[in-house]
Amino acid sequence: MAPADAAPLRVTVVFCPAPGAVDETALAVPPGTTLHEAFVRSGLAARHPGCETLSLGLWGRVRPGST
């Protein structure tokens, strides 16, 4: 667990809904934030219904949401 005063991490959550289309959301999250938590904070599911059933990835590799 990260200290309470740890600096937030800057992350970018990206979803490509169609060829040539990119939805990119920059976030500042506390250390320890999981992939799933970052996905939820990004608001992608509200903008692209159904995308929440897709796999999550980190640097092009599928990873569990608990990562």
Secondary structure, DSSP 8 states (H G I E B T S, - for coil): ---TT---EEEEEEEEEETTEEEEEEEEE-TT--HHHHHHHHTHHHHSTTGGGS-EEETTEEE-TT-
